C-alpha cells in the first residue's frame, strides 16, 4: 500500500469510530470498537513494515 492509501484508511477508521460511538446499543458499539481497534493495529503494523 502507498502511504497516502494507508492515511486514507486511518481517516476512515477514525470516522467509523465516531459513528459507532454514537450507537445506542452497547453490544454493537463495543464489538464495532474492538473491530476498529484490530484494524488500527493491522494498519500500524503495515505502516511500520513499509
The first five atom37 places (N, CA, C, CB, O) and aatype in JSON, in Angstrom:
{
  "aatype": [20, 20, 20, 20, 20, 20, 20, 20, 20, 20, 20, 20, 20, 20, 20, 20, 20, 20, 20, 20, 20, 20, 20, 20, 20, 20, 20, 20, 20, 20, 20, 20, 20, 20, 20, 20, 20, 20, 20, 20, 20, 20, 20, 20, 20, 20, 20, 20, 20, 20],
  "atom_mask": [
    [1, 1, 1, 1, 1],
    [1, 1, 1, 1, 1],
    [1, 1, 1, 1, 1],
    [1, 1, 1, 1, 1],
    [1, 1, 1, 1, 1],
    [1, 1, 1, 1, 1],
    [1, 1, 1, 1, 1],
    [1, 1, 1, 1, 1],
    [1, 1, 1, 1, 1],
    [1, 1, 1, 1, 1],
    [1, 1, 1, 1, 1],
    [1, 1, 1, 1, 1],
    [1, 1, 1, 1, 1],
    [1, 1, 1, 1, 1],
    [1, 1, 1, 1, 1],
    [1, 1, 1, 1, 1],
    [1, 1, 1, 1, 1],
    [1, 1, 1, 1, 1],
    [1, 1, 1, 1, 1],
    [1, 1, 1, 1, 1],
    [1, 1, 1, 1, 1],
    [1, 1, 1, 1, 1],
    [1, 1, 1, 1, 1],
    [1, 1, 1, 1, 1],
    [1, 1, 1, 1, 1],
    [1, 1, 1, 1, 1],
    [1, 1, 1, 1, 1],
    [1, 1, 1, 1, 1],
    [1, 1, 1, 1, 1],
    [1, 1, 1, 1, 1],
    [1, 1, 1, 1, 1],
    [1, 1, 1, 1, 1],
    [1, 1, 1, 1, 1],
    [1, 1, 1, 1, 1],
    [1, 1, 1, 1, 1],
    [1, 1, 1, 1, 1],
    [1, 1, 1, 1, 1],
    [1, 1, 1, 1, 1],
    [1, 1, 1, 1, 1],
    [1, 1, 1, 1, 1],
    [1, 1, 1, 1, 1],
    [1, 1, 1, 1, 1],
    [1, 1, 1, 1, 1],
    [1, 1, 1, 1, 1],
    [1, 1, 1, 1, 1],
    [1, 1, 1, 1, 1],
    [1, 1, 1, 1, 1],
    [1, 1, 1, 1, 1],
    [1, 1, 1, 1, 1],
    [1, 1, 1, 1, 1]
  ],
  "atom_positions": [
    [[0.83, -1.19, 0.0], [0.0, 0.0, 0.0], [0.87, 1.25, 0.0], [-0.94, 0.0, 1.2], [1.94, 1.28, 0.61]],
    [[0.4, 2.24, -0.68], [1.07, 3.53, -0.67], [0.71, 4.24, 0.63], [0.68, 4.38, -1.92], [-0.39, 4.07, 1.16]],
    [[1.63, 5.04, 1.14], [1.4, 5.74, 2.41], [0.11, 6.55, 2.39], [2.58, 6.64, 2.73], [-0.62, 6.58, 3.38]],
    [[-0.18, 7.23, 1.27], [-1.42, 8.01, 1.18], [-2.65, 7.13, 1.35], [-1.5, 8.75, -0.17], [-3.62, 7.53, 1.99]],
    [[-2.6, 5.92, 0.78], [-3.72, 4.98, 0.94], [-3.88, 4.59, 2.4], [-3.5, 3.73, 0.07], [-5.01, 4.5, 2.89]],
    [[-2.78, 4.37, 3.09], [-2.85, 4.0, 4.5], [-3.4, 5.14, 5.34], [-1.46, 3.59, 5.01], [-4.16, 4.91, 6.28]],
    [[-3.03, 6.36, 5.0], [-3.57, 7.52, 5.72], [-5.07, 7.63, 5.48], [-2.85, 8.82, 5.29], [-5.82, 7.97, 6.4]],
    [[-5.51, 7.35, 4.27], [-6.93, 7.37, 3.95], [-7.68, 6.31, 4.76], [-7.16, 7.15, 2.45], [-8.76, 6.58, 5.28]],
    [[-7.1, 5.12, 4.87], [-7.71, 4.06, 5.67], [-7.79, 4.49, 7.13], [-6.91, 2.73, 5.54], [-8.81, 4.26, 7.79]],
    [[-6.75, 5.11, 7.64], [-6.76, 5.58, 9.02], [-7.86, 6.63, 9.24], [-5.38, 6.17, 9.4], [-8.52, 6.63, 10.27]],
    [[-8.04, 7.51, 8.27], [-9.1, 8.51, 8.36], [-10.48, 7.85, 8.39], [-9.02, 9.49, 7.17], [-11.35, 8.27, 9.14]],
    [[-10.66, 6.83, 7.57], [-11.93, 6.1, 7.54], [-12.18, 5.42, 8.89], [-11.94, 5.06, 6.4], [-13.3, 5.45, 9.4]],
    [[-11.14, 4.81, 9.45], [-11.27, 4.17, 10.77], [-11.72, 5.19, 11.81], [-9.92, 3.52, 11.2], [-12.6, 4.91, 12.62]],
    [[-11.12, 6.38, 11.78], [-11.49, 7.41, 12.75], [-12.93, 7.88, 12.55], [-10.54, 8.61, 12.63], [-13.64, 8.13, 13.52]],
    [[-13.36, 7.99, 11.3], [-14.74, 8.38, 11.02], [-15.71, 7.31, 11.51], [-14.95, 8.63, 9.52], [-16.74, 7.62, 12.11]],
    [[-15.38, 6.05, 11.26], [-16.22, 4.96, 11.72], [-16.27, 4.9, 13.24], [-15.72, 3.62, 11.16], [-17.31, 4.6, 13.83]],
    [[-15.15, 5.19, 13.88], [-15.09, 5.2, 15.34], [-16.1, 6.22, 15.89], [-13.65, 5.53, 15.84], [-16.82, 5.93, 16.85]],
    [[-16.15, 7.4, 15.3], [-17.12, 8.41, 15.71], [-18.55, 7.97, 15.47], [-16.86, 9.72, 14.98], [-19.43, 8.2, 16.29]],
    [[-18.77, 7.32, 14.34], [-20.11, 6.82, 14.01], [-20.56, 5.77, 15.02], [-20.12, 6.24, 12.59], [-21.69, 5.82, 15.51]],
    [[-19.69, 4.82, 15.32], [-20.07, 3.74, 16.22], [-20.16, 4.19, 17.67], [-19.1, 2.6, 16.1], [-20.89, 3.59, 18.45]],
    [[-19.42, 5.22, 18.05], [-19.53, 5.74, 19.42], [-20.93, 6.29, 19.68], [-18.47, 6.83, 19.67], [-21.39, 6.33, 20.82]],
    [[-21.6, 6.73, 18.61], [-22.96, 7.27, 18.74], [-24.02, 6.17, 18.78], [-23.25, 8.23, 17.59], [-25.2, 6.45, 19.02]],
    [[-23.61, 4.94, 18.54], [-24.55, 3.8, 18.52], [-25.15, 3.62, 19.92], [-23.84, 2.5, 18.06], [-24.43, 3.6, 20.92]],
    [[-26.47, 3.47, 19.97], [-27.15, 3.33, 21.25], [-27.01, 1.93, 21.85], [-28.62, 3.66, 21.09], [-26.94, 1.78, 23.07]],
    [[-26.97, 0.92, 21.02], [-26.9, -0.46, 21.51], [-25.47, -0.75, 21.95], [-27.36, -1.48, 20.42], [-24.55, -0.75, 21.13]],
    [[-25.29, -1.01, 23.23], [-23.95, -1.17, 23.8], [-23.17, -2.32, 23.17], [-24.04, -1.4, 25.3], [-21.97, -2.19, 22.92]],
    [[-23.83, -3.44, 22.9], [-23.15, -4.59, 22.31], [-22.6, -4.28, 20.93], [-24.08, -5.77, 22.23], [-21.47, -4.63, 20.61]],
    [[-23.41, -3.62, 20.11], [-22.97, -3.23, 18.77], [-21.81, -2.25, 18.87], [-24.14, -2.6, 17.96], [-20.81, -2.38, 18.15]],
    [[-21.94, -1.28, 19.76], [-20.89, -0.27, 19.93], [-19.58, -0.92, 20.35], [-21.32, 0.79, 20.96], [-18.53, -0.63, 19.78]],
    [[-19.62, -1.78, 21.36], [-18.41, -2.42, 21.86], [-17.76, -3.32, 20.83], [-18.72, -3.22, 23.11], [-16.54, -3.28, 20.65]],
    [[-18.55, -4.13, 20.13], [-17.99, -5.01, 19.09], [-17.39, -4.2, 17.96], [-19.07, -5.94, 18.55], [-16.32, -4.55, 17.44]],
    [[-18.06, -3.14, 17.57], [-17.55, -2.29, 16.49], [-16.23, -1.65, 16.88], [-18.58, -1.21, 16.13], [-15.3, -1.59, 16.08]],
    [[-16.15, -1.16, 18.1], [-14.92, -0.51, 18.55], [-13.77, -1.51, 18.61], [-15.13, 0.13, 19.93], [-12.64, -1.17, 18.28]],
    [[-14.05, -2.75, 19.03], [-13.0, -3.78, 19.06], [-12.5, -4.08, 17.65], [-13.53, -5.07, 19.71], [-11.29, -4.22, 17.43]],
    [[-13.41, -4.17, 16.7], [-13.01, -4.43, 15.31], [-12.17, -3.28, 14.77], [-14.24, -4.65, 14.42], [-11.17, -3.51, 14.08]],
    [[-12.56, -2.05, 15.07], [-11.79, -0.9, 14.62], [-10.42, -0.88, 15.28], [-12.54, 0.4, 14.92], [-9.43, -0.51, 14.64]],
    [[-10.34, -1.26, 16.55], [-9.04, -1.35, 17.23], [-8.13, -2.35, 16.52], [-9.23, -1.76, 18.71], [-6.95, -2.07, 16.32]],
    [[-8.68, -3.51, 16.15], [-7.89, -4.51, 15.45], [-7.43, -4.0, 14.09], [-8.69, -5.81, 15.28], [-6.28, -4.22, 13.7]],
    [[-8.32, -3.32, 13.36], [-7.94, -2.75, 12.07], [-6.82, -1.73, 12.23], [-9.15, -2.1, 11.39], [-5.89, -1.68, 11.42]],
    [[-6.91, -0.92, 13.27], [-5.9, 0.1, 13.52], [-4.54, -0.54, 13.81], [-6.32, 1.01, 14.68], [-3.51, -0.05, 13.35]],
    [[-4.53, -1.62, 14.58], [-3.28, -2.34, 14.88], [-2.67, -2.89, 13.6], [-3.54, -3.48, 15.89], [-1.47, -2.77, 13.38]],
    [[-3.5, -3.51, 12.76], [-3.02, -4.06, 11.49], [-2.44, -2.94, 10.62], [-4.16, -4.78, 10.73], [-1.38, -3.11, 10.03]],
    [[-3.14, -1.82, 10.55], [-2.68, -0.69, 9.75], [-1.33, -0.18, 10.25], [-3.72, 0.44, 9.77], [-0.43, 0.08, 9.45]],
    [[-1.19, -0.03, 11.56], [0.07, 0.48, 12.12], [1.22, -0.48, 11.85], [-0.07, 0.7, 13.63], [2.33, -0.05, 11.56]],
    [[0.96, -1.79, 11.93], [2.0, -2.78, 11.61], [2.39, -2.67, 10.15], [1.52, -4.2, 11.93], [3.57, -2.77, 9.81]],
    [[1.41, -2.48, 9.29], [1.67, -2.36, 7.85], [2.5, -1.12, 7.56], [0.35, -2.32, 7.06], [3.42, -1.16, 6.75]],
    [[2.17, -0.01, 8.22], [2.92, 1.24, 8.03], [4.37, 1.05, 8.48], [2.26, 2.4, 8.8], [5.29, 1.53, 7.81]],
    [[4.58, 0.35, 9.59], [5.93, 0.15, 10.11], [6.78, -0.7, 9.19], [5.88, -0.5, 11.49], [8.0, -0.54, 9.13]],
    [[6.15, -1.62, 8.45], [6.92, -2.51, 7.58], [7.11, -1.94, 6.18], [6.23, -3.85, 7.48], [7.9, -2.49, 5.4]],
    [[6.43, -0.87, 5.84], [6.56, -0.26, 4.5], [7.79, 0.6, 4.43], [5.32, 0.56, 4.15], [8.06, 1.2, 3.39]]
  ]
}
